[in-house]
Amino acid sequence: MEKLLNIKNLQVCVADGDAEGATKEILKGINLEVKPGEIHVVLGPNGSGKSTLMNAIMGHPKYQITEGTMEFLGEDLRELKTYERARKGIFLSFQTPEEIPGITVENMLRTAKQAITGENIKILRFRKELKAAMQELQMDPAYAQRYMNVGFSGGEKKRTEILQMLMLQPKLALLDETDSGLDVDAIQIVSNGVKKFHTEDNACLIITHNTRILQQLNVDRVHVLMQGKIVAEGGPELVEKIDKDGFGFLQGAE
């Protein structure tokens, strides 16, 4: 089976604010393979490099790849700009979604879908699909005409991220703590949205601290990241072990 994402020996640095021109290594040799139909979860303490991994995959200019390879459907991602990666089918749900004044949710999503598909999206059909997706996420349809995330609560912003994923139908969804700050009911709604999105043809890579979002999902592989390295891998049983014992039992594996 062809790999969606294939990362080998990925090493990533960021600028070190303490010294001009200096860099700080964050990721120290990451190996990761994600195939269509799979759900992968990345766990780890704060500051372990989880968000750096997501941003490096998406091509954030702040993060410099110093070593290793990163391919998406066999194509070298390092040669692609962020918007090109999005067009190829990679989606990143931000930990802290940005507000975009002057652009409505509907216009943002329709423009993005046209950019990805290269097709002219008919407005009436698009609105019908958008309304159905918003109902799935228990969102007020009136939010489609509001500026993207402006005045939205934290939970509403996170639901809007999942709405984007449902409408854009990427091949690989990167979810960076999409469940953070949500109450139990909101986590359930977001989890159901991820479940509705996921098929045998796409894949999810999920960062989370709250494993409730995983309860409705069939997780294939769990990776534990600590101090920039993957120190443990396994199946769903690893999530249960960490829920019970924390990361302490892995300290010696760093």
N, C-alpha and C positions, 0 to 999 in steps of 0.2 A: 504494500500500500504506500502511495506517495505521501511523504511528510508535508504537512502544511508549514510547520516551523522547525528548523533544524539549526540549533546553536551549538557551536563547539569552541571550547576554551575561551569564552568571551571575557575580556578584561576591559573595564570601563573606568575612566577617570573624570573628575570634575575639577574646576579651578579651585585652588586653595586660597581662601580669602586672607589667610595670615601672611602670605608672601607673594609679591608680585611675580606673575609668570609661572608660579608653582602649581602643581596639580596634586590631587589626592586620589588614590586608587580606591574605588568603591567595590567593584565586582572583580573577583580574583580567579577567573577560570571557570565560568559557568558552562555546563553541558546540559542541553534540554532538547527533547524531541516531542513534538505534538502532531498527532495524526488526525485526519477528519473523523468526526464522531466522538472525539474524546473531550473530557472535562478534566483539566489539571488545576491543582490548587497549590499556591505558594504561601507557606506560613513562615513566621519568624519574628523575633523581637523587633521593636522599633529600632531604626537605624541599621538594619541588617543588609539593606540594599534592594529590597523588594520593589519599591517604586522606581528606583534607578533602572532595574531590569525592564520594567514596562516602558519607561521613557526611552531607553536605548533601542528597544524593538521598534518604537514608533518614530524614532529619528529626531528627538529633541536636540537642538543644537548645543545645549549646555553640556551634554554628555559626550565625551570623546572616547571612541573605541580605539584602544591601543594594541589589542591583540585578539586573534580568533576570527571565526566566521559566523555569519548569521544569514540564513537563507529562508525565503518564503516561496513555497512551491518551486524550489530549485533555483530561484533567482537571488542574486546577491543583494541583500537589503541595504548594505552600506553604500551602494551606488544610487540609492533612491532618496529623494526628498520626502518630507513628511506627507505632503499632499499626494505624492505618487504612491506611497505605501497605502494610504487610505483608498485610493482608486483601485489598488490591487486587491483590496478586501480586508484590510486590518482596521479595527476599530478600538479606540481607547476610551473607556469611561473614566473620567477624572475623579480623583479623590475629593477635590474641591472644585466643582464645576464653575466656570466663569459666567458672569453676566454679560450679555451682548445687547446694549441699548440700540433701539432703532431697527432691529430685525426681529420679526415675529417668529414664534416656534414653527408655524406652518411654512413660512417663506424660507427659513433656515433649512428645514428638512427637505423641502421640495428642491431647493437649489443644490443641496448636497447630493440628493439622489440623482438629479440630472447630471451632475459632474461625474458621478461614479459610473452611471450606466451609459452616458453619452447620448441619451434619448430625451426627447421632449416629453415631460410627464404631464398628462392631461389633468387639469385642475380638479374636475368633478370626481374622477376616479380616485385621485390622490386623497381628496378630502374624505371620501368614504373609507378608505383604508386607514387614514389617520384617526378618524373618529372611532373605528373599531379597536384600534390599538390602544387608544386612550381609555376606552371602556374596560379593556383587559386590565389596565393598570389603575383603575378606579380614579381617573383624572377627570376633572371638569372640562368638557369640550371647549369652554370659553378660553381656556389657557392657550389654545392653538393660536389665538389672535393677540396674545400678550407678547411683549418683548422677551427674548430668550433669557430665562432665569432671573429677570429683573423683578425684584420684590417677592421672589419665590422663597418659601421656607427651605430649610436644608433637605427635608424629606421630599418636597416637590421637585427640587433640583435633581435629586437622585432618581426619582421616577422619570424625569425628563431624559436623563441619560439612557435609561432602559428603553424609553420610547424611541429615541434615536436608533438604538440597536435594532429594535423590531422593524423600524421603517427602512433602514438602510441594508439590513440583511448581510452583514459582512461574513467573510469566510472564517476569520479569527477574531473573537471578541476578547479584549484585554480589560478586565474589570478590576480597577484599583480601589479596593475598599469602598465599593459602591454601597455597601450596607452600613457604613460607619455613621453613627449618630441617629440611626433610625429606631423607632420603637418596634415592638414585636409584630404588630399588624403590618407596618410598612415593610419590614423585612420579609414577611410572608408574601406580600404583593410583588416585591422586587424578585424574590426567589421564583415565584410563579412566572414572572416575565422572562427570566433566564431560561426556565424550563420550556416555555413555549417557543423561544428562539432556537434552542439547541436541537439539531438534527444530526443524522449520520453524515451529512455533507459539510458541516462546519465544526468549529471547536471553540472552547472557552479556556482562558487562562485567568484564574481568579485569585486575587490577593484578599485575604480577610483576617480579621481578628475575632469576628463573631461567627462561629461555625453554624449558627442557626440557618444561615442562608444556604448551607450545603445539605440540609436535612431532606429537601425535596429533590435533590439532584443525585444522579448516579456518577459519583466521582471515580475516575479511572486511576489517577496518579496524584500523589501528594509529595511535594518537595519542601524541605525545611532549609531555609536560608539563614545563615548566621555569619556575621562579619564578612560578608561578600562571597561566601562559599556555600554550596549545597552540601550539607553535612548528613542528611538522611533523606531517603526516598522510600515510598511504599504505597500501599493502597489506603482505603478509607479507615482501616484500623489504626493508622498512624494519627489521624485526626482525633480519634477517640482517646488514644494514648496521651496526646498533648493536652486535650481537654481535661484529662484526669490528673496528669502529673506535671503539666507545664513543660517548659523547654529545658528544665534543669538536668534531666537524664541525658541530654545531648551535649552538655557543656564540654565533656572530654573529647567530643568528636570534632571540635573546631580546628 
